[in-house]
Amino acid sequence: MNRFSSRRQRLDHAFLSKKLAGARSYRRIAGYFRSSIFELVGEEIAGIPKVQIVCNSELDAADVAISKHVRETALKERWNEVPAEVEALLHKDRYRKLHDLLTSGRVEIRVVPKDRVFIHGKAGVVELADGTKTCFLGSINETMNAFAHNYEILWEDPSPEGVAWVDEEFDALWADSYPLPDGIIEEIKRVADRVEIRFEEVQPGELPGAALAETPIYRGGEQLQPWQRAFVTMFLKHREIYGKARLLLADEVGVGKTLSLATSAMISVLLDDGPVLILCPSTLTFQWQVELNDRLGIPSAVWSSGQKVWMDPHGHTIKTRGAEDITRCPFRIAIVSTGLIFHQTSLKPAKTGGNTRKFNSSKAGLLRRCCRWVS
């Protein structure tokens, strides 16, 4: 029995790279797997004929069982939550290496549904170059942080009974897991091959696609419907011909008017037309904010008339001086209740069911001067 502690030595140097060098096979129970591991032992893993890794997916069994399409979409959404954009851009070589290994057939990764079993125990079996086997257990996930930075402990057991015990655990989890779908492998290649371009280099006809390429909806495997794309195209055409766009969108309920308008708003902001004001009933303000964030990755602020503050997409309040700061939105997209533009003024009253409602022209004027595009 050999014992290792990261307090005494780096575990990738003292254990992992030495054991994987020239190994015949590697079977790994890992709570979490990250491509960062290839920065430590990429060459060693690439030289192993057979690598099998089983890890958590953060999916429910129902998601996994419904259909291959649902499983791939859900896994893709989860996969894209893991790497930060900067991290993905800085380490494209790592993603290329991972894609090459996954498509070579030498490395296979399978995932388990979280409500069937949550993998917290970590272990592995390595078949060494001479044909002997050793196993290890500890607190270590299959990530660079675990092997190189975190405080971790690991016990190695080369005994036949120890190896057989870990192999049995691995086989049980492997049988209850699902293959990493092709959609994830394609996404890894997309990230590896991604090319960043400056916004001004994009041609007008390419703008909607370029703006949407990295949004959550597209990265999750979905896309705008044809009629939604047609509205965005019409918005851009009117903007180019007339210098402005005044359009009435009257689609049926449930066909995606919010997404059509939100995409147009996003492109308007990117084109530097000025900030965007979204006016909607108070009951829908946070629904708009959630959809902008979850579907298009657009941050926005909602004006809370009760607290006289702006609220960011995470529900945090942004300190203001008072009601006058309704005209100073901290984001490029502001969401305000339509109820705020109805108040007692000296304008002629409009009778509505016995009640008198009058339009506050000064407040509406302030909002419109601050935000040039109004929905």
PyMOL commands that set and color helices and strands:
alter all, ss='L'
color gray80, all
select helices_A, chain A and resi 11-20+35-46+61-66+68-81+85-90+92-104+144-148+160-175+182-193+199-201+204-212+216-219+226-242+257-270+282-296+323-327+338-341+361-370
alter helices_A, ss='H'
color red, helices_A
select strands_A, chain A and resi 2-5+25-29+50-56+107-112+122-127+133-138+153-157+178-179+276-280+301-304+309-311+317-318+333-337+350-352+355-357+373-374
alter strands_A, ss='S'
color yellow, strands_A
deselect
rebuild
show_as cartoon
